Amino acid sequence: MRVPRPRPLSLTGSLFVGYATLLALALAATGALWIAQFDRELDRQYAERVLTIARSVAAIPEVGGAMDTPDPAAVISPRAEAVREATRAEYIVVATTDGIRMSHTDRELIGELVSTPPGPAADGEEWSGVETGTRGTTVRAKVPLTHDGTAGGRLVGYVSVGILTSEIDTEVNNALPSILGTTVAVLVLGGAGAFVLSRRVRAKTHGLEPAEITALLEGREALLYAVREGVLAVDTEGRVTLLNPPARRMLGLPEDSEGRPLAELGPADRLLDVVSGADPGEDRIVLVGARILVCNRMPVRVKGRAAGAVVTFRDRTELDRLTGELDGARTVTRGLRAQSHEYANRIHTVAGMLELGAVDEAREYLTDLSAAHALTSGEISRSVADPAVAALALAKSAQASERGSELRLSPMTQVPERLRGALRDDVLLVVGNLVDNALDAVAEGGPGGWVELLVRTHPAVPAQLPHDLVEVRVTDSGRGVAGGLAEEIFEYGFTTKVSRGGTRGLGLALVRQVCESRGGTVGVEVLTQGNEEGAVFTAYLPDAESGTSHGARPGAAGTAAVPPARREGAPEPHGRAGRG
């Protein structure tokens, strides 16, 4: 038959046993020290008592003077016995310097030699201690005796006084019940306190046992470090109480962030709004440096009271970048579809002319179409050597044509060579978002509007441009932007468009994020030219890999944000700068 293993003690039982054991050991040590101290104090008191009695007897002049009489015992013994009975001493012996007794409780021993040597008392010095004699083990004192009872008198003997040590033991035994009773009472009260304390600790731990608490803590730590999402916890004062490595990496916070107020760590204002709850809602978008984070906040309450909040972060930077590339591909596809539709209409037109016999008119029409197409594609290919940027410009031109607008290429456009991979992606994102924004603004004013695109590279110049710079400028004939909104339009979530679902107000925020992450800038200028209102968006993207210096830090405007051409008063692109 299998014997069941005993169940381990619960947390309450372990705490109670631990507290009670420690208390019992402490009280046992205290009681032992108390008894030992009490015993030593009794020894000291009894030693002082017998010494005082002996001094008192030695100070009686008649006792010392009787030593010179023919029968000293007749005078000394009655007086010594009277003192003994009054002080309840076990014995009082007066002896000569040779140790011959002149008094004793047993009169038959008077005149006999003492059982213990006189010791220092025979030489005129006091002595006290414990010795065993005819009366048993006693605490005794021996004091010199002079002929006149004074300290300067002639030494004629000594006085010995003793009290049985059994009397001391009796007093100690009489005190033991009170000492032990007090100790036990304190132990009982301490045990009750230990039980109450252990129950409160169990309540604080929600009834979890140590093994369960350990498993819960290890699981929590494993979860926090295993997930790729960032987790940030703050208390009611805004101090960071928990920060896992992904969150620290996403937010760019230092290693010693825990315990410090989040506001002191320098995060973006929008992030503070999300963490504090000033910007409520689910899946809030926050731009932190070069990252696009999706935030969700969950308030924490303990016993009905607010105890802070936990915020989770998901990094969707790469997702948005891929989405941008997909949008670019869709733009090209829509442009090709628009061109296909337009060419189909033109082919039908040519076919109709041929059916009507207008051969010369059809030939002239085809010549004009070929020249216009060659002019547009040739202009872009001559100015832009990067095929991706050129393809995007052609697609946006077809898209503008489909929407009843015109996309112009600035004569100052100049991209003499292919762009680097990361720089090309950022330029495509900036061009795509700014042109789309301009086309939307132009479309609100009806057909016939125009958008002008300028893409220009500026080579590095020592002491002026630490590295190459790409300038992107988009000008439109739209309704412009109010002067007070020049900075606000680059904030996430800002839009002047009617929401039709999806994410609004992210395009310009991404543009600024990309530019500032490279140490560049983006700005907007509102203009009025004749009867036309418009705006200019100008973005500068430094190529940090093209020089030895990396320019300004991400998120700050540096000298690389202003190319030499603009500083030297280069001409504005056609139609001036447009809305930003």
C-alpha positions, 0 to 999 in steps of 0.5 A, a space after each residue: 500500500 502506497 503511503 501518501 506523502 504529507 502535504 506541505 505547510 501552507 503559507 499561513 502555517 509556515 509563517 505562523 510556525 516561523 514566527 512562533 518558533 522565533 518568538 519562543 527562541 527569543 523568549 527562552 533566551 530572554 528568560 534564561 538571561 533573566 534568571 541568570 541575572 537574577 541569580 547573580 544579583 542575589 549572589 551580589 546582595 548576599 555577599 554585601 549582606 554578610 560583609 556588612 554583618 561582619 563589619 558591624 560585629 567587628 566594629 563593636 568595641 566590646 568584641 575586640 576588647 574581650 580578646 585581651 581578657 582571660 575568657 573572651 568567649 564569655 563576652 563575645 559569644 552572647 553578643 555574636 549570637 544576638 547579632 546572628 539571630 537579629 540578622 538571620 545569618 547561618 553563623 557568626 564566628 569570632 576567632 583569633 588570628 590563629 583560627 581559634 573560635 571564640 563564638 559559634 552556634 554550636 557551643 561545643 566548637 568554641 575553643 576549637 580550630 576553624 574548619 577553613 583557613 582565615 585567609 587574608 583576614 588574618 593579615 588585616 584584609 577583608 574577604 568574601 566568597 563561597 566556602 564549605 564548612 561545618 554548616 555546609 556551603 555558604 556565602 561568607 565574609 571574613 573581616 579583620 578584628 582590632 582591639 578597639 573596633 577601629 581600622 587603626 587598632 591592633 589586630 587581635 582576630 577576625 569575624 566570619 559571617 556566613 549564609 547558606 547558599 540554599 537560601 539563595 536557591 530558594 529565592 531563585 526558585 520562588 522567583 521562577 514561577 513569575 518569570 516563567 509565567 511572564 514568558 509564557 504570557 508573552 509567548 501566547 500573546 506573540 503567538 496570537 499576533 503571529 497568527 493574525 499577521 500570517 492571515 493578513 499576509 495570506 490575504 495580501 497574497 490573495 491566498 496564493 502559496 509560495 510555489 504559486 507566487 513563484 510560478 506566477 512571477 516567473 510566468 510574468 517575467 517570461 511573458 514580458 520578455 518573450 512578447 515582441 510587443 512593448 509593455 509600459 506600466 505607470 502609477 498614479 503619479 506618472 512614474 514608470 513601474 514596469 518597462 520591458 525591453 521591447 518598450 524601452 527599445 521602441 520608445 528610446 528610453 534609458 535603462 534606469 527608467 523604472 521609478 522615474 516620472 515618464 515626463 522627465 524621460 522626454 517622450 513625445 507629448 502625444 505619447 504622454 497623452 495616451 499614457 495618462 489617458 488624456 487621449 482615450 480610445 483603442 489603437 492610438 497611433 503615436 510617432 516616436 522617432 522613426 517608429 509608428 506605434 499602435 498604443 492601447 491603454 488599460 487602467 489598473 484598479 486595486 480595491 476599487 481605487 486607481 493604481 495607474 495604467 498599463 500601455 502596450 505598444 505594437 510597432 507597425 513601422 515596417 507594415 506602414 512602409 510596406 503599405 506605402 510601397 503597395 500604394 505606390 504599386 497601386 498608383 502605378 497600376 491605376 496610372 496604367 489603367 488610366 493610360 490604357 483607357 485613354 489610349 483605347 478612346 484615342 484608338 477608337 477615335 482614329 478608327 472612326 476617322 479611318 471609317 469616315 475616310 479622314 486619313 490625313 486627319 487620322 495621321 495628323 492626330 496620331 502624330 500629335 499624340 506620339 509627340 505629346 507622349 514622347 515629350 512627357 516621358 522624355 522630359 521625366 527620363 531626362 531629368 530623373 535618372 532613378 527609374 523608381 522615382 521616374 515611374 512614380 512621377 509618370 504614374 502620378 501624371 496619369 492619375 492627375 490626368 484621370 482626375 482632371 488635373 495637370 501634374 507638371 515637372 519643374 524645370 529645376 528637377 534634376 536627379 542625375 543618378 540612381 538613389 540609394 536603397 533606403 534613401 530611394 524608399 524615403 523619397 518615394 514615400 515623401 513624393 507619393 504623400 505630398 503629390 497625393 495631398 496636393 491632388 486632393 487639394 486641387 480636386 476640391 477646387 474642381 477640374 483644371 487645377 495643376 500640381 508641380 513636382 520638383 525633385 532635386 539632388 544637392 551634392 555635399 559641400 564642405 563646411 555647408 552640406 555635410 552630405 548629399 541632400 535630396 530636395 522635394 518640392 510640391 506646389 499646387 493651385 489648391 485653396 492653400 492652408 491657413 497660416 496658423 495650421 502650418 505646424 499642426 498639419 504635420 501632427 498625426 490625426 490632423 486632416 481637412 478632408 471628410 473622413 471616409 473610413 480608414 486612417 486619416 491624417 497620417 500621410 504628412 505625419 509620416 513625411 515629417 517623421 521620415 525627414 526628421 529621422 534623417 536629420 532633415 526638415 519639411 515645411 509648408 508655405 502658403 502663397 497667393 499669386 494673382 487670383 490663384 491660392 496655393 501652397 508649397 510643401 518643401 522637404 529635405 532628405 539628407 543622405 547620411 551615407 554619402 559623407 563622413 558626418 551624419 549631420 543633425 540628430 534624428 528629429 532635429 533640423 540641421 544645416 543639411 536642411 537648407 541647400 546652397 542653391 536656396 541660400 544663394 537665391 536660386 529661382 523658385 519653381 514654376 508657380 512658386 512654392 505651394 501648400 505644405 
